[in-house]
């Protein structure tokens, strides 16, 4: 079978399954999700074994420590996947909601009803937990999904999907076998072939680095919901509680450096820079974070470097650095002259993903929340909260920085479209 024929078969099977998914009740879908969650926990050793094969290959290929962390599945992360499935099961069914209702003067009743999108292709890198999250959210929202993970997670993704499908089939006789499919080849041309099938595929959601997302958007003939990158900022205002600021900055950068909601640039108000920057630089140095800084920060830290107990990785930032998503233990740092400069910097260099201000001044905070043009904007909180689970969505299908359609973490509701239903008593248009 050629690659074209293989992708055509996947897409046709998904389209047929999407029709059958529409017949499942909320109770049936929830039962399937609970069975999937139990299967992931029960088969934890087998999933870890598959993941170890991927980890070994990735290490040999030279993936960074941060990227290896994204790839790794331990018992805690596998059980977290199962927990996410149970949380999705506990959420209201997004299908069949009445979004609008009206009666026209001629008596025609109109209802706007939420419906599944149909067939959704998810393209992602490294993180095999996306397999469970994406499959669960698509299943609950009545969509068939075709999953295309990175080649570095091939064994993990296949094991997770197979266990979920097997569990669903055992608990639900009516489960459509091809409701959840994994693209079986790492061939990059498979993506182009799949995304040319507009008669079968309704939507594509890529998750990963900017180069992957741009490549998908450029080749796709089906609609794409995307975020190109996560250049996230934390601005520490002159009126900030510095202890709070330290905790937020460290959480935003080093809790998990290789995720899209991790901070890439720290902005510090000039009024507190001489006090705050040496303190936070010491903490970042202890975590082996490289700092790429503006001239003012460089001079300030050079004068303090002899006081630091840990070696500091420090260099001047280039113009391109301010636009860069590192997904690594690298952080841009800039001293700025107040709230307006912070907003201007973020709106120019940022990626409209997630940005935060730390301040006790409500007026400045409200200005920041109002004027920063990003999908998620925070006051006195870490950017790491931009996540479907943290937003109470159970899990997420991705984080959109688009302005039309879904924006921010995408959960069940964002995986539905709608249709109008008209109920008449013989009305005709004159």
VENHUDA-V335165 format. One record per residue. RES is the residue in one letter. PSI is psi as a letter, one per 30 degrees, with the letter a starting at -180 (* if undefined). OMEGA is omega in whole degrees, 0 to 359 (* if undefined). Layout:
# VENHUDA-V335165
RES:PSI:OMEGA
RES:PSI:OMEGA
This chain:
# VENHUDA-V335165
X:k:179
X:l:178
X:e:179
X:e:179
X:e:180
X:e:180
X:e:176
X:e:179
X:e:178
X:e:184
X:e:178
X:e:179
X:e:179
X:e:181
X:e:178
X:e:180
X:e:180
X:e:177
X:e:181
X:e:178
X:e:182
X:f:182
X:f:182
X:k:177
X:l:177
X:e:181
X:e:179
X:e:180
X:e:180
X:e:178
X:e:178
X:e:179
X:e:179
X:e:176
X:e:177
X:e:180
X:e:180
X:e:180
X:e:179
X:e:179
X:e:183
X:e:183
X:g:181
X:e:180
X:e:180
X:e:178
X:e:178
X:e:179
X:e:177
X:e:180
X:e:179
X:e:175
X:e:179
X:e:181
X:e:180
X:e:179
X:e:181
X:e:179
X:e:179
X:f:179
X:f:176
X:g:176
X:k:181
X:l:179
X:e:180
X:e:180
X:e:175
X:e:178
X:e:177
X:e:185
X:f:190
X:k:173
X:j:172
X:a:183
X:e:180
X:e:182
X:e:178
X:e:177
X:e:176
X:e:175
X:e:179
X:e:178
X:e:178
X:e:178
X:e:178
X:e:178
X:e:176
X:e:179
X:e:183
X:f:182
X:l:177
X:k:177
X:k:182
X:f:184
X:k:177
X:g:178
X:k:175
X:j:183
X:f:180
X:l:180
X:k:181
X:l:176
X:k:181
X:l:181
X:f:180
X:g:178
X:f:178
X:k:179
X:k:181
X:k:176
X:k:175
X:j:190
X:k:177
X:k:181
X:l:175
X:l:176
X:e:178
X:c:179
X:k:183
X:k:175
X:k:178
X:k:179
X:k:187
X:l:182
X:k:165
X:d:193
X:j:182
X:f:176
X:f:177
X:e:179
X:e:180
X:e:181
X:e:184
X:e:181
X:e:182
X:e:182
X:e:179
X:e:180
X:e:181
X:e:181
X:g:174
X:g:180
X:k:168
X:k:182
X:k:173
X:j:186
X:k:177
X:j:177
X:l:178
X:l:181
X:f:181
X:f:181
X:g:188
X:e:182
X:e:181
X:e:183
X:e:182
X:e:181
X:e:181
X:e:182
X:e:181
X:e:180
X:e:179
X:e:181
X:e:179
X:e:180
X:e:180
X:e:180
X:e:180
X:e:182
X:f:183
X:j:178
X:f:182
X:g:181
X:k:179
X:k:187
X:e:185
X:g:177
X:f:178
X:j:180
X:k:176
X:k:176
X:k:190
X:g:184
X:k:175
X:f:181
X:k:182
X:f:179
X:f:178
X:e:180
X:e:180
X:e:179
X:e:183
X:e:185
X:g:172
X:f:188
X:i:186
X:f:180
X:f:181
X:e:184
X:k:185
X:f:186
X:k:173
X:k:175
X:j:177
X:k:176
X:k:180
X:a:181
X:l:184
X:e:183
X:e:178
X:e:186
X:e:178
X:e:179
X:e:179
X:e:182
X:e:182
X:e:185
X:f:188
X:k:172
X:f:176
X:l:180
X:k:181
X:k:170
X:k:193
X:l:156
X:k:184
X:e:180
X:l:179
X:i:174
X:i:187
X:k:184
X:k:163
X:k:176
X:j:177
X:j:185
X:l:178
X:f:180
X:g:182
X:k:166
X:j:190
X:e:177
X:e:176
X:e:181
X:e:178
X:e:182
X:e:180
X:e:180
X:e:181
X:e:179
X:e:184
X:f:183
X:e:195
X:f:178
X:e:169
X:j:188
X:f:189
X:g:180
X:l:189
X:f:179
X:g:174
X:k:179
X:k:175
X:f:180
X:k:175
X:k:176
X:k:184
X:k:178
X:k:181
X:e:183
X:f:182
X:f:185
X:e:182
X:f:179
X:e:189
X:e:187
X:e:177
X:e:180
X:e:184
X:e:178
X:e:177
X:e:180
X:e:179
X:e:178
X:e:178
X:f:178
X:g:177
X:h:177
X:k:175
X:k:180
X:k:174
X:j:198
X:l:174
X:l:186
X:e:182
X:e:177
X:e:180
X:e:179
X:e:182
X:e:182
X:e:177
X:e:180
X:f:182
X:f:192
X:f:180
X:f:180
X:f:183
X:k:182
X:f:180
X:k:177
X:k:181
X:k:175
X:j:191
X:k:175
X:l:180
X:k:178
X:k:172
X:l:178
X:e:181
X:f:181
X:e:183
X:f:179
X:f:195
X:k:168
X:j:185
X:e:189
X:h:184
X:l:182
X:i:178
X:k:183
X:k:171
X:k:177
X:k:180
X:k:172
X:k:181
X:l:189
X:h:174
X:a:190
X:e:183
X:e:177
X:e:179
X:e:180
X:e:181
X:e:179
X:e:183
X:e:181
X:f:179
X:e:187
X:f:186
X:l:182
X:g:179
X:h:180
X:d:184
X:k:181
X:k:187
X:k:171
X:k:173
X:j:182
X:l:172
X:g:180
X:j:185
X:e:181
X:e:178
X:e:180
X:e:181
X:e:176
X:e:179
X:e:181
X:e:183
X:e:192
X:f:176
X:k:188
X:i:181
X:l:181
X:e:177
X:k:181
X:k:188
X:l:172
X:j:179
X:h:177
X:l:181
X:k:174
X:f:182
X:f:179
X:f:179
X:j:189
X:k:182
X:e:179
X:e:180
X:f:178
X:g:179
X:g:180
X:f:183
X:e:176
X:a:178
X:l:176
X:f:182
X:l:178
X:j:184
X:k:171
X:g:174
X:l:177
X:f:179
X:k:184
X:b:183
X:k:176
X:k:183
X:a:181
X:k:183
X:j:179
X:b:186
X:e:184
X:e:181
X:f:178
X:g:176
X:l:169
X:a:179
X:l:171
X:l:177
X:k:176
X:k:179
X:k:180
X:j:184
X:a:177
X:h:181
X:g:181
X:k:172
X:l:182
X:k:179
X:*:*
